[in-house]
Structure formats: C-alpha cells, structure tokens
Amino acid sequence: MTTPNKPSVLVIGGTGGIGFAIAKFYADRGSKVVITGRDAERTAGVAKEVGGDTRGIALDVAEPERVEEALKSIEHIDYLALVAVERDYNSAREYDIARARRIVTMKLIGYTEVAHSLYPRMGAGASAVLFGGLASERPYPGSTSITTVNGAVSSLIRTLAVELAPVRFNAIHPGIISDSPAWRDKTDAIKNIEKRTPGGRLATTGDVVHSVDFLFTNRGVNGINLVIDGGWLLT
Ligand SMILES: NC(=O)c1ccc[n+]([C@@H]2O[C@H](COP(=O)([O-])OP(=O)(O)OC[C@H]3O[C@@H](n4cnc5c(N)ncnc54)[C@H](OP(=O)(O)O)[C@@H]3O)[C@@H](O)[C@H]2O)c1
C-alpha cells in the first residue's frame, strides 16, 4: 500500500502555533483536515482560517474520559498529529500537584486515549506523530512536569508502535521554535540561545512541519524520537 495521495489529517491542538501550521500545510495540499481546540466556537473560526476542507472539533485532552465521544464524527484518519499542550510552570521545590496531574493527564493519558479511540479508523499506511520537547533532555527552572512528560512521550511511542501496529508512531522533540507564538516576541532570549547553536540558528515552525511530513510519509520510520533544535543540544 502506498502513501495516501490526499491523506485525511487530524491535528489535536490545531488552533495555534505548530498545530495550526501542520493543519494549514495539509489543507493547502487538498487534504481533508480536522483540527481540535478546547472551545467549539473558537476552533470552528480557526478552521475557517486554515481554509480548504477543514473543520473543527472541541476536545479537551485533559479530560480523557470524554475523548472517544468527542471524536465519534471522524470516519477515517491517515495522519494524526498530537500537538496539544498547556504552558506549565512547576518545580519540585514548590510542587503543585493539581498542575502536575493536568499536564501528565493531557500528554500521557489524553494522547494515549486519542490513539486508542482512533486506531481502528486509521487506514493502511497510517501514521501518528506525538509532540514531546527538548525539556526532557534540558530541564529549566519550573520544567519539572514538562520535562517528565516529554521524557515519557519518548517511551510512549514505542509501546504504541508495537501495540497499535500497523499504525506507525513517532515523536518530535522541538527545541526552542524561534517563530512560534510561545517564543517569537522573546527576541533577546532567542538571540542569546541562537549564539549557542552550531549554525547560529534555531529551528522554525516550517522546519517542524517538514519533519512531521517526513515522519508521516516515510514508511520506514517507526518508533523514533526526532529532535528538531538546530543542533542546540550539542553545545
Ligand atoms: N513552541 C516551542 O518552542 C516548543 C518547544 C518545545 C516543545 N514544543 C511542543 O510542541 C507542541 C506545540 O507547541 P506550540 O508552542 O505550538 O503550542 P501552542 O501554540 O501553545 O498551542 C497549543 C495547542 O494546544 C491546544 N490545547 C491546549 N490545551 C489543550 C487541552 N487541554 N486539550 C486540547 N487541546 C489543548 C491549544 O488549543 P486551544 O487553546 O484552542 O484549546 C492549541 O491549539 C507542544 O506539544 C509543545 O509541548 C513546542
């Protein structure tokens, strides 16, 4: 079976940042795209902005018990991107259990429940990409929960790739994505960190979308963790 010509694509967390860019990439190429965000009206509005054959679904991955119901209108998916995140500050010194529980639930139980719900509707050649992040390797003050879940995403894809085969599961671990909404206004910080990369350049949203497309389409790649950071980890 070959890679689908116009794959149907679902982006969990497609209303902003990297998820929006992934959705737009495939919508511009004629794919049927579904994006999710927490608020139905806002998500429908963003789906119009994405354009093409795109629609929105309201879904909160921090409430995994409701995921199956929220996704019931989806008939078939070729490519699944699990991108959703809530910005989180938590440290082991001032530990907030409720915040920790929420991010762990989102990225580990929520992501898994989405995969569990959808894999029977995923076609031959189907592929999923989960988003972790470089905080797993490079903790920073307040990253305790994010470091933990991003590290766990690295292992989660391995069990999903084995248990939900033939769907392929891979992960992307972005470093700082310099033009993403989370970072683009922090120009001084970006400049300082760019100096510490071998090429003087951090990765961009376009670099990440390109990598997602590679992981979706290259059928030889399964169960791998791909770091996209402009080589920042080397220095
Ligand atoms: N940007 C970076 O530099 C960077 C670095 C390392 C890792 N990453 C990883 O890359 C991914 C994308 O990051 P980003 O910066 O593009 O994120 P972002 O701009 O903050 O977008 C997050 C998306 O997740 C959705 N979302 C938030 N909470 C949700 C919930 N409880 N349930 C369902 N959806 C929810 C948001 O939609 P609504 O607000 O509409 O609900 C939005 O679409 C994340 O997994 C992040 O950990 C990014």
The ligand as an SDF file (V2000), in Angstrom:
LIG
                    3D

 48 52  0  0  0  0  0  0  0  0999 V2000
    6.9670   26.2160   20.6440 N   0  0  0  0  0  0  0  0  0  0  0  0
    8.0850   25.6600   21.0550 C   0  0  0  0  0  0  0  0  0  0  0  0
    9.1640   26.2820   21.0200 O   0  0  0  0  0  0  0  0  0  0  0  0
    8.0850   24.2550   21.6140 C   0  0  0  0  0  0  0  0  0  0  0  0
    9.2280   23.7860   22.2600 C   0  0  0  0  0  0  0  0  0  0  0  0
    9.2390   22.5060   22.7770 C   0  0  0  0  0  0  0  0  0  0  0  0
    8.1190   21.6900   22.6380 C   0  0  0  0  0  0  0  0  0  0  0  0
    7.0210   22.1640   21.9930 N   0  0  0  0  0  0  0  0  0  0  0  0
    5.8670   21.2570   21.8790 C   0  0  0  0  0  0  0  0  0  0  0  0
    5.2750   21.4180   20.5910 O   0  0  0  0  0  0  0  0  0  0  0  0
    3.8570   21.3220   20.7040 C   0  0  0  0  0  0  0  0  0  0  0  0
    3.2100   22.5640   20.1200 C   0  0  0  0  0  0  0  0  0  0  0  0
    3.6510   23.7000   20.8390 O   0  0  0  0  0  0  0  0  0  0  0  0
    3.1300   25.1550   20.4750 P   0  0  0  0  0  0  0  0  0  0  0  0
    4.1290   26.1010   21.0180 O   0  0  0  0  0  0  0  0  0  0  0  0
    2.7640   25.2190   19.0330 O   0  0  0  0  0  0  0  0  0  0  0  0
    1.7910   25.2250   21.3810 O   0  0  0  0  0  0  0  0  0  0  0  0
    0.6710   26.3640   21.4700 P   0  0  0  0  0  0  0  0  0  0  0  0
    0.9160   27.4580   20.4780 O   0  0  0  0  0  0  0  0  0  0  0  0
    0.5600   26.7460   22.9150 O   0  0  0  0  0  0  0  0  0  0  0  0
   -0.6630   25.5950   21.0270 O   0  0  0  0  0  0  0  0  0  0  0  0
   -1.1660   24.6210   21.8560 C   0  0  0  0  0  0  0  0  0  0  0  0
   -2.4000   23.9740   21.2320 C   0  0  0  0  0  0  0  0  0  0  0  0
   -2.8980   23.0190   22.1840 O   0  0  0  0  0  0  0  0  0  0  0  0
   -4.2950   23.2610   22.3830 C   0  0  0  0  0  0  0  0  0  0  0  0
   -4.6250   22.8900   23.7580 N   0  0  0  0  0  0  0  0  0  0  0  0
   -4.1860   23.4680   24.9150 C   0  0  0  0  0  0  0  0  0  0  0  0
   -4.6810   22.8160   25.9730 N   0  0  0  0  0  0  0  0  0  0  0  0
   -5.4440   21.8100   25.4860 C   0  0  0  0  0  0  0  0  0  0  0  0
   -6.2210   20.7830   26.0860 C   0  0  0  0  0  0  0  0  0  0  0  0
   -6.3110   20.6600   27.4250 N   0  0  0  0  0  0  0  0  0  0  0  0
   -6.8710   19.9170   25.2910 N   0  0  0  0  0  0  0  0  0  0  0  0
   -6.7960   20.0260   23.9600 C   0  0  0  0  0  0  0  0  0  0  0  0
   -6.0830   20.9670   23.3260 N   0  0  0  0  0  0  0  0  0  0  0  0
   -5.4170   21.8560   24.0860 C   0  0  0  0  0  0  0  0  0  0  0  0
   -4.4860   24.7490   22.0970 C   0  0  0  0  0  0  0  0  0  0  0  0
   -5.8160   24.9690   21.6810 O   0  0  0  0  0  0  0  0  0  0  0  0
   -6.9060   25.8530   22.4750 P   0  0  0  0  0  0  0  0  0  0  0  0
   -6.1640   26.8820   23.2680 O   0  0  0  0  0  0  0  0  0  0  0  0
   -7.7180   26.4280   21.3630 O   0  0  0  0  0  0  0  0  0  0  0  0
   -7.6360   24.8640   23.3150 O   0  0  0  0  0  0  0  0  0  0  0  0
   -3.5190   24.9300   20.9130 C   0  0  0  0  0  0  0  0  0  0  0  0
   -4.1400   24.5380   19.7110 O   0  0  0  0  0  0  0  0  0  0  0  0
    3.5450   21.1140   22.1840 C   0  0  0  0  0  0  0  0  0  0  0  0
    3.2660   19.7550   22.4390 O   0  0  0  0  0  0  0  0  0  0  0  0
    4.7790   21.5960   22.8930 C   0  0  0  0  0  0  0  0  0  0  0  0
    4.9890   20.9090   24.1230 O   0  0  0  0  0  0  0  0  0  0  0  0
    6.9720   23.4210   21.4880 C   0  0  0  0  0  0  0  0  0  0  0  0
  1  2  1  0
  2  3  2  0
  2  4  1  0
  4  5  1  0
  4 48  2  0
  5  6  2  0
  6  7  1  0
  7  8  2  0
  8  9  1  0
  8 48  1  0
  9 10  1  0
  9 46  1  0
 10 11  1  0
 11 12  1  0
 11 44  1  0
 12 13  1  0
 13 14  1  0
 14 15  2  0
 14 16  1  0
 14 17  1  0
 17 18  1  0
 18 19  2  0
 18 20  1  0
 18 21  1  0
 21 22  1  0
 22 23  1  0
 23 24  1  0
 23 42  1  0
 24 25  1  0
 25 26  1  0
 25 36  1  0
 26 27  1  0
 26 35  1  0
 27 28  2  0
 28 29  1  0
 29 30  1  0
 29 35  2  0
 30 31  1  0
 30 32  2  0
 32 33  1  0
 33 34  2  0
 34 35  1  0
 36 37  1  0
 36 42  1  0
 37 38  1  0
 38 39  2  0
 38 40  1  0
 38 41  1  0
 42 43  1  0
 44 45  1  0
 44 46  1  0
 46 47  1  0
M  CHG  2   8   1  16  -1
M  END
$$$$
